[in-house]
Amino acid sequence: MGSEAVRQIQQALKSQGLEPGQIDGIWGRNTIAAVKQFQKQQGLEVDGIVGPQTTEALFKNTFLSSLTANPLLPWFEEAKHLVGTKEVLGDKNNPVIMDWAKNLDIHYAGDDIPWCGLFVAHCVGTTLQQEVLPGNPLGARQWEKFGEPTMPRLGAVMVFWRESLASGKGHVGFYVGEDDEAYQILGGNQSDKVCLMWLGKDRFRGARWPRVASSLTSAVVQKDRDEGLSVNEA
């Protein structure tokens, strides 16, 4: 199921005579290309991101309060679209996960190797094509150097230590919400799939935001938790 906000953007691009691909609510290459073409036509920064200026230009004759109040976070939309993606147990690999690495030119031997960093790299790299990824995106703790620091908020890249702070091992995913003790994270390689989990705030290392999306805003989300905390995501 695609995003309604993305569908509205796709429809608006279509009404401008551009070709965003199928009106399916999925932030794919055709939609990004159409946004860039629109931005070029309007004399805007050509970054493929529907930020405040692009939103105003694209919807100047229509009412779109929902997108104005809640700017589209394309990398987070891609993450939500992939919920349920699983690794394949045994000798075989999920070709979807393997394609993430292939498309980003990342050497990846198979989905039995922790892929939380690969999941984040895919979501960011395919939707924010000008964003610089960490030198070794498969290493979860490498994401502590990504983009720019931010407060934990919707869509932020969230980095945690795993096993122990000194181990160098970690986990990375996207902020969904929080309570007093934990953050709810949308991530890959969580119970061998893309899903939601709660991680304790005592394991938190930092929140990062894509530099090319610095104009996009989001909020802290308070949630009620009715499940325990994850202790090892690998």
C-alpha positions, 0 to 999 in steps of 0.5 A: 500500500502506497502513501496518500501524500505521494499519490497526491504529489504524483497526481499533481506532477501528472497534471503538470504534464510530467510523467511520475509513473503509475499513480501508486503512492510509491516514491520511485525513480520515475517520481523522483525524476518528475520532481526534478524536471518540475524543479528545473522548470520552476527555477528551484533547486533540483534535488528531487525533494518535495520541500516547502518551496517545491510544495508551494510551487506544485500545489499553489492552486490547490489545498493540501494542508496535510502535506504542508503540515507534515512534509513528505520524508521520502526515505521514511516512506520507502521504509514503511513500504518495505515492512514485512520484507524478510530474509530467507533462512538457509543457503538462499537469499531474498533477491529484494535484499540482495538487489538493495546492495547491487543497486548501491554497488555495495558488496554483500555476501548474503542476507544471513549477514546483519542487514540493518545498515543495508536497509537504511542505505537503501531507503536513503540512497534510492530516495535521496540520490544526492545524499552521501552515505557512510563509507561502510553503510553495512556497519550500523555504528558507521551511521553515527557519522551520517548526515548531520546531528538532530534530535530524535524525531519522526524519520530520523536515523537512529543508532544504538549499540548492541551487546555492549558499548565497547563491542563496536556492534550496533543497530540502526533504523528509523525513529517512529515514536517513543515513551519514557524508556524506549524508542520505537524503531522501524528497521531491517534485520529486526527478527530477520525482517523489516518491522517495528521494535522498541529499543531502550534509550540506554542503548541510544548513540545518536540521531542523524538527519540527511543533509540534503533534506535539512529543510524538511521538518518532523516531530517527536511522537509520544506512544504507548508501549505494550511490549518488551524491549529488544535486546539483540537485533542481529 
